[in-house]
């Protein structure tokens, strides 16, 4: 009897130890930060929710423009470099100088939001992946923004403030949460940690930005009249608008034409039209799937041929390139400063590598979660992955 009792105790102890180790293993596994899936893999709803979280609470005009701009990551790097080289440009002079740059209109108009440019450039891998998801799963990305807004609203962390108006509406029979600037003349860029709003990311890593802490706040108000003059008519006339019910983005062609932004690729210079990706502004960055690459490759070649002669001969005005800068295709890229963090696209080698890998469906960005150029103000590159707490 004594021998049997000892054997049972030993077996019991071994089982308890195994269960404890298994529980610890699950705990350690849960503590590991989520990793993005391969670039060619479609994202699940949960992954899309985490992916869009850093921008989901931006006002509708900025969400729309950011999604479009993220499909042109090389130009986001370029506009970041350009702003750093031209710190003295402000107000209407800044907007007019941006009009002379050979960028997509969504990038040209980003100069009005330098803090947003810094954020998008600081984790260019995340930005590129956002653009890839938007190109391949546009309606699903738009739906993810709405899901995250609803969760934030239900948690009491999204409401009307002096800076923004939050409205519950309905589009095409679907409930929609709209966020618009409270003042038609001023916009505020929200500042918030996604982990504070929704808990730690579980399925896709948040953008690798420096987050200001457990709160929701706003940056300094941006007066649009200072950049666009007295003809600014309010946010209803902004260049990019969300069609939540249809899961798409509308382009206000009047806005682009009125402010002399690049109109090449627009179906019309008047009215409103569905946004379509202009592949000529994607140069050097591979698409995430063969289907997207095949869809846009022919358009890119055609657009580049028509732009080549005029783009190379164009005078850049206040933001002109220097002779020491490098050329990537029909693009000129400023060399990286030795002391600055190199962008994923910061030079001819990176761009060439991106083109070489595009036929194989690989991303040229590698495993690094950082990239772009650091700069003062706004959000700075840093943590953003190790947030405590679970999904709220």
N, C-alpha and C positions, 0 to 999 in steps of 0.2 A: 504493500500500500504506500509505503514511504517513497519507494522508487517511482511509482506512477504519479504521485503528487508532484515530485520534483520535475518530472518530464513535462507534465501539464503546465507547470509554472514557467519552464523554459520556453515552451512553445508560445505561451501567452505573451511572454516578454518580447520574443522575436516578432510576433505579429504586431504588437504595439509599436515597436521600433520601426517596423516597415511602414505602418500607417503614418507615423510621425514624419518619417523621411519623405513619404509621398506628399503629405500636406505641405511640408517645407518646400518641396520641389515645385508644387503648384504655386505657392506664394512667391518663390523666386521668379517663376515664369511670368506671373502676373505683374511683377515689378519691372520686367524688361520693357523698355520703350518699344512701341510698335514700329514696324519697318514698312516702308512703302512696297507694294508689289512690283513685279517687273513692269517696265514701261508699256509693254504690249498688252498687258492684262487689263480688262475692263474692271472698274472699281465697283464694289458692292455699295449698297445704300449707306451702310455704316461707315465705310471708308470715305465716301463722298461727304458725309456729314462732318467728319473730322477735318477733311481737306479744306472745306469752305469756311470752317469756323472762324478763322482769323479775320475774314472780311464779311461774314454773314450779317453783321449788325451795322455795316456801313450804309449811309443813305442810298436809296435806289440809284441816283445818277452815278455815284462812285462805284457801286457794285457792278453796274452795267459796263462802265468804262474799264474797270479793272479786269473783268473777265475777258473783254476784247483785247486789251493791251497785253494780257498774259500770254496770248498766242504769238506774240512777237518778242520773245525774251532778249534776243540780240539787241533790239532797239531800246529796250529798257536799260541795258548796260550802257548803251551809247548816250542816252539822255542823262543818265546819272553822271557820266564822265563830263558831258557838255555843261551841265549845271555847275559842276565843281570848277570847270575852267572859266566860267563866266559868273562869278559871284556878284558882280556889280549890276547885272541886269535885273530890273524889277518892273513891276506894273506892266503898262502897255508895251514898253521896250522889250520886256522878256517875251511877251506873246508874239510880237512882231518878229523878233529874232527866231523864235521857234517855227514860225511860218516858212522860213527859208530853208529849214532842214528837211532832208529827204526821208522823213519818217511817216508811218501811218498816222492819220489824224488822231487816233486814240492816244498815241505816244506824244504827238505835238502838244495836245491839250494837257498832258500830265505835268508840264512844267509849272502849271499853276499850283500843283500839289507836291512840293519838293519832299515833304516828309513821307508821302506815299511812295514816291520814287525810291527813297532810301530803303524803305521796308521791302519793296519788291526786289530791289537789287541785292539786298543783304542776304537773302536766301533764294538765289536765282534758281536753285534746283527745285524748291517748292513752287516757285512762280511758274517755271516751265511745266511742271507736272500739273499744276492747276490749268494752264492753257491746254495741255494735251487732253485732260479730262473734259474740258469744255468743248474742244473740237470733236471729240469722239462720243461724248455723252451729254450734249448740250441741255436737253430737257431735264435730264436727271440731275445735273448740277444745279439748275435753277430750282428744282424741287427740293434739293438738299438745303439750299439757302432758306427756303420757306420753312422746312422742318426745324432748322436750328433757331430761327426766329420764334417759332411757336413754343419751343422748349424754353427759350429765354423769357418769353412773355409769361408763360405759366409759372416760372420760377420767380416772377416778380423782378426780373432784371432787364426788362425792356419796356419802356414807357415813354410817353411824351415828356419832353423837357423844354427849357427855353431855346435849346439848340436844334431840336428835331421834333417832328410830329409823327407819331406812330398811329396808323389807321388800319382798322380791320375792314376789309372790303371783300368783293367777290368778283372773280373773273372766269368766264366760261364755266360757271357753276362750281368753281373751286374757291374755298376760302383763301384769302391772300392777306398777308401783313405787309403794308407799305411803310417805308421810312423815308420821309422827305425833310429837307431843311425847313426849319420853322420860319426863317426869314428868306424871302425870294432873292435877296441880294447877297446873302452871306452863307457860307457852308463851313461846317466844323468837321474835322476828321476825328472820329471816335478813337479812344485809346482804352483798350481793355485786354485782360488776360483771358484767353478762352477757357483756361482751367477754372477761373473764378466763375465764369458763366455756366459752363457745362460739366466741369470736372476734368480729370486728366484724359488725354487722348487714349483711346483703347484700340483703335483700328488703323489709324493713319497719323503720323507725327504732325503736330502743329508746326506752323512756320517757325523757323529758328530766328525769332526776333527777341529783342529785350522787351519784356513786358513790365509795365509800371507797377504791378502789384495787384492785390485783390480789390479791384474797384473798376467802375466804368466811368470814364471821364472824356474830356474833349480837349483837342489842341486849340490853338488860337484861331479865331474866326478869319476866314479868307474872303475879303470883299471882292466880289466878281466884277463890279464896275471898274475897279482899278486896273483890271486886265483886259476887259472887253469894252470899256467905254460906256457912254450913256445909253447905247442901244441895247444893252443887256436887258432881256425881257423876262427873266425869271427861269426857274428850273424846268418849267414845261417845255422850254425851247432848247434844253441842253442837247448835246450831240448824240447821247446814247440813253436809251430808255428801256426798262425791263418790260417784256410782255409775259408776265407771270403765268397767265392762263394758258398760253401756248408754248411756254418754255423756250422763249426766244428773246433776242435783243433787237430793238428797232434803232435805226440810224436816222437822225434828223439831218437830212441833206442840206436844208436851209442854213443850219448852224455852221456846217463845214464850209459851205460856199461863202457865207457872209464874212467869216473870219479868215478866209484865204488859206485854210488848211488844205492838204493834198486831197484833191477830188478824184484822182485817177482810181479807177476801180469802182466808183459809185455808179449805180444804174441810172441815177438822175441827180440833177443839181437842186431839185425842189422836192418838197414833201417829205414823206417818211417811207422808209423801205426796210425790209428785213436785212439784218447785218449778214454779210458774207465774208469769209476769211480771204484776205488778199495775200496770196502765197509769196509774192515778190518781196514782202517785208519780213519773211521768215528765213531769209538766206543764211545758210551755214548751220542751221539748227535742224536736226532730223525730226521727222514725225514719229510718233510712238508706235504706229502700226503700219503695216504694208498697205492697208486699205487707204489710210489717210495720205500716205506718201504718193500712192498712185492717183488719188483724187486731185491733189494739188500740184504735183510736179510739173505737169504740162502747162498749167496756168502760170506757174512761177517762171518758166523759161520764156513764155510769151511776154509777160510783163517786164521781165528784166531786159529783153531785147529792145523793147520800146522805150525803156527808161535810160538805158546805158549811156547813150551819147549826151542826152540832156543832163543826166545826173552828174556825170564826170566833169562837165564844163560849167556846172552851176557855181556861182560865187556864193560863199557861205556868210557873207556879211560879218556881223559881230561875232559869230561863232565859227569863223572859218578855220579849217584844219591847217596845221603847220606841216612843213615839208618833212619833219621827222616822224610823222605818224605813218602807220602801216595801212596797207590796203587789203581788204578781204572781199574778193569779187568786185562788186561795184560799191563796196562800203569802205570807208576809211575809219580805222579804229585807233584811238589814242593809245600809245604804249602805256603799260601799267607803271605806276611809280614803284621803285624798289621797296619802299617802306610800306606800301599798301598791300592789303590782301588781294590776291589775283582773282579776277572774276572767272567764272567758268567759260566765258567767251573772250577773255582779255588778251587777244593776240591772234595772229594768223594761224599758228599751230593748232589752237583749239578749234577755230572755225573750220580749218581744213580737216581736222580729225572728225568733226561733226559731220561734214559732208561725206567722208569716207565710210562712216558707220551707218549712214542713213539707210543704205540699201539692205542692211542686215537687221534693222529694227532695234538697234541699240541706242541708248542715250549717251551722248558725249559728256554727260555731266559727272559720271562716276559716282562713288558712294558718298562723297562728302556732302554734308548738310549745310555747309557754309559756302559763301561765294560773294561776288560783287565787291563793292568798295565801301569801306566804312567811312563815316563822316559824322561830324557833330550834329547834334539836334535830332529830334524825332526819336524813333526806336533805333537802338544800336544792336549790331550782331551780338549774340550771346545765347544764353540759355533759352529754354522754351520747350525742352523735352521732358525735364524731370519734375513735373508738377504733381503735387500730392493730391490725394482725394480721388474718389471714384466718380463715375459719371453721375451727374445729378439728374 
